[in-house]
Structure formats: C-alpha cells, structure tokens
Amino acid sequence: MVELENKIVEVLKTIYDPEIPVDVYELGLIYEVRIDGEQDVTIDMTLTSPNCPVAETLPKEVEEKVSAIEGVNSAKVVIVFDPPWDKDMMSEEAKLELGFL
C-alpha cells in the first residue's frame, strides 16, 4: 500500500497548475490520498480559489493520471474548500520556487 501511495505522489508531482510553475502536490492542493482494499483511490483536493480557471480540467487530469498507474483500480477526486487553501500550505520547495522564502 505504501509503495502504491508513493507512486501516486510521484504522479501528482507531474501535474502543474498552468498559472503557477509548481506541481499540485508541492502547492499543497492535495489534502489526502486514500486507497481502499480494492485499490480504488480517493483524493481530497482543493483549488487555489473557488473561481480557479482550471476548476474543470485540473481535477480531471489528476483522476486520469492516477487511474493510469499500474495497480490502481480507479481514481476519484473530491474537491473540498475546507480548510481554504493559502500559501502556508505550500512545501518549502514551492515557497522557494515562487520567491516566498
């Protein structure tokens, strides 16, 4: 299970918000990854704002890329806005990339 979760995180790090040159994982947009016994993956994800221009496409890209991982049966993204995203949720790497450090 840990190995599959690591693969999922690797894939999430290849998906970028087109407006910000940082991947969705390092941006802190991924709140939780759950894998059940059937290898179905549920990802709680947020967006930088409720009016995010990629609100339609970014979650779909996450679902498609995670679903394509060997060992994953299916993937579903649940968009959540609680807690609201803010820049403090970014990794140190993302903050450095964006000039916040």
C-alpha positions as a printed NumPy array, in Angstrom:
array([[  0.   ,   0.   ,   0.   ],
       [  2.854,   2.385,   0.859],
       [  4.522,   1.637,  -2.469],
       [  1.318,   2.451,  -4.354],
       [  0.864,   5.661,  -2.383],
       [  4.447,   6.66 ,  -3.259],
       [  3.704,   6.056,  -6.964],
       [  0.59 ,   8.22 ,  -6.676],
       [  2.574,  11.049,  -5.08 ],
       [  5.185,  10.77 ,  -7.861],
       [  2.441,  11.175, -10.473],
       [  0.833,  14.066,  -8.59 ],
       [  4.191,  15.841,  -8.718],
       [  3.978,  15.803, -12.544],
       [  0.693,  17.753, -12.623],
       [  1.042,  21.513, -12.667],
       [ -1.378,  24.352, -12.158],
       [ -0.929,  26.13 , -15.523],
       [ -0.837,  29.549, -13.853],
       [  1.779,  28.626, -11.24 ],
       [  5.057,  26.843, -12.1  ],
       [  4.708,  24.389,  -9.19 ],
       [  3.056,  20.964,  -9.103],
       [ -0.259,  20.407,  -7.309],
       [  1.349,  18.286,  -4.572],
       [  4.006,  20.84 ,  -3.611],
       [  1.414,  23.621,  -3.835],
       [ -0.48 ,  21.898,  -1.039],
       [ -3.6  ,  21.322,  -3.142],
       [ -3.715,  17.611,  -2.244],
       [ -5.202,  17.207,   1.224],
       [ -5.495,  13.428,   1.432],
       [ -4.965,  10.269,  -0.619],
       [ -6.973,   7.204,   0.434],
       [ -6.582,   3.729,  -1.04 ],
       [ -9.16 ,   1.071,  -0.181],
       [ -8.799,  -2.71 ,  -0.325],
       [ -9.982,  -2.778,  -3.939],
       [ -7.179,  -0.368,  -4.968],
       [ -9.728,   2.406,  -5.54 ],
       [ -8.127,   5.781,  -4.84 ],
       [ -9.955,   8.806,  -3.467],
       [ -8.102,  12.118,  -3.407],
       [ -9.292,  15.115,  -1.42 ],
       [ -8.067,  18.12 ,  -3.356],
       [ -8.629,  21.83 ,  -3.222],
       [ -8.018,  24.676,  -5.638],
       [ -6.248,  27.966,  -5.026],
       [ -9.677,  29.635,  -5.169],
       [-13.289,  28.551,  -5.788],
       [-13.192,  30.563,  -9.041],
       [ -9.987,  28.897, -10.247],
       [ -9.939,  28.911, -14.076],
       [ -8.789,  25.26 , -14.166],
       [-11.523,  24.004, -11.803],
       [-12.925,  21.819, -14.583],
       [ -9.708,  20.459, -16.069],
       [ -7.211,  20.07 , -13.218],
       [ -9.207,  17.544, -11.114],
       [ -9.956,  15.548, -14.273],
       [ -6.233,  15.459, -15.117],
       [ -5.472,  14.203, -11.593],
       [ -8.096,  11.446, -11.927],
       [ -6.865,  10.37 , -15.366],
       [ -3.172,  10.246, -14.437],
       [ -3.725,   8.453, -11.13 ],
       [ -6.125,   5.968, -12.783],
       [ -3.378,   5.098, -15.281],
       [ -0.968,   3.954, -12.544],
       [ -0.398,   0.207, -12.539],
       [ -2.163,  -1.249,  -9.509],
       [ -4.824,   1.455,  -9.279],
       [ -8.325,   0.193, -10.   ],
       [ -9.968,   3.628, -10.173],
       [ -9.373,   7.194,  -9.024],
       [-11.804,   9.845,  -7.883],
       [-11.077,  13.439,  -6.914],
       [-13.251,  15.107,  -4.309],
       [-12.948,  18.892,  -4.401],
       [-13.022,  20.432,  -0.934],
       [-12.662,  24.027,   0.22 ],
       [-12.403,  23.366,   3.939],
       [ -9.894,  24.29 ,   5.076],
       [ -9.424,  27.016,   2.482],
       [ -6.081,  26.897,   0.696],
       [ -3.471,  29.525,   1.474],
       [  0.222,  29.895,   0.695],
       [  1.236,  28.454,   4.059],
       [  0.109,  25.031,   2.753],
       [  2.871,  25.03 ,   0.141],
       [  6.02 ,  22.996,   0.695],
       [  9.291,  24.775,   1.405],
       [ 10.352,  23.839,  -2.145],
       [  7.275,  25.543,  -3.632],
       [  7.729,  28.654,  -1.488],
       [ 11.346,  28.88 ,  -2.608],
       [ 10.37 ,  28.406,  -6.287],
       [  7.781,  31.175,  -6.039],
       [ 10.013,  33.571,  -4.081],
       [  8.172,  33.382,  -0.756],
       [ 11.403,  32.443,   1.104]])
